[in-house]
């Protein structure tokens, strides 16, 4: 190869590389991103999704227009199904999804209704917090500790027939006696049922939602917290409220509870469909990671009364799911058995 040919070839390669880099950098310029939200307006998932949509654009090259679109239904699986089967795979469709959908395939095994079998097919962008749920009872029940749940049947609400797995897991693994009533749907409906006396408890009630909408109930003594449901305690919750993992009597029980409640550690997750170009995924992940570290973003979250506690990057969410799906078979079997106990079947649209 002579000098002229070498320089020409080198220049062509540089031009191609530069063009590819510019194309990647400018991908979102002038584009609209649709952010599909798993619940209806005003819910916790909706508020966190809109917080993300309003802020991530500051860190994303091209500054696209991000439009939140509520797509509730099927216990949060509607959005995941849409992303998996219908949505564009070019990076312009994102989801603010229910934390439970990522563990649905492992919890239900061959009975899973998810169109996917492995959540790692998706491109996880990150989570805005590490969620903790609580088991709480109304003050008139006379229940004072979680041990009371071992001997007293306690009526608790379910959002829908695909929900309620927290209470089922506690019944099967720890021996509590929750009896579930279906189907109340939203947080607000479940809280109204609690206030009216239709139910006595809520299990897996997101602390971030409680602290925004119902903190007065806790301060006034209208509800009592019996346990923290997740993989790690929340420092805002009184220290004498035990963590569910600490109530396990055997390693197998602890592993089964870990599988069941691992989704709490990706409390408000965001995801792209399978098949999105890796360079685009990396760009959005980078923007998400920069956003959750920015003090200005944290101030904005606090202004909206939204807790951003121990947020996770896309890589950290992915690592969590890899660990869950590598759990010992006996622990997976115990978790799946727990899901079958007390499962609500739907007949003519009603829980039976």
C-alpha angles and dihedrals in degrees: 000000000000123000094259092052091046093051092046092050093045092049091050092052092048091049092051092048092046091048092050091049092049091047090053093046092049096042095109096040109121093358132125121225118204112213109198112206121208097219139038127273118296097022123120094259090049094050094048092046092052090047089055094044092051094049114030092068088072090066099038120092111238094030097234124199108256115204119193112218121187113223107169124173147093094048091296094311095106093076093046091049091049092049092046099045110020116017124099113268096209098093099267096102119071133168134218093202140188110266091227097064093073093062097036094097094052094042095050101030113184090001093059114128093202114119088222128057099199121045089200087077085077125075108243114208099188143274128264094219149001100250127212122196125206135212105223134176132201115257095244094063095081090225110141106172141016090257088068087065090065093067106024125069106232123195114226133177129246124205094213142333092277092053133066095074092133093063091043091052092049091049094049100038105031100024101243119156105228116159113200129216118202143238121014100137114197131045090250093055092048091049091049090052089051092050093047093050095244088124132019104211150020122218122200092012105170111247091213090058094044093051091052101044110018110026089119089065090058094045092048093047095245092129132034123209113225104176145353113243113209142058099286137025123258113232092218092062117081110269093233091067101095126230113242093234090058090059094062115109098199137036090243091055091049092050092048091050089048091056092046096049101031089104089070088071089063093046101164106019131184126200146177124216123263115273100039111143109266093232091058092047090051091050094053093043089053091051091049092049091050092048097054091051095050113104089210090060092050090051090052091049090051091049088057090047091243119142115228100188121167095339117198134223122230090259091053093050089049091051091050092053092047089054093048094049089050093057120134112276093238091056091048090050091051092050092048092049089052090056091056094053111097093354113171116231120206119231119178090343094305129108112249 
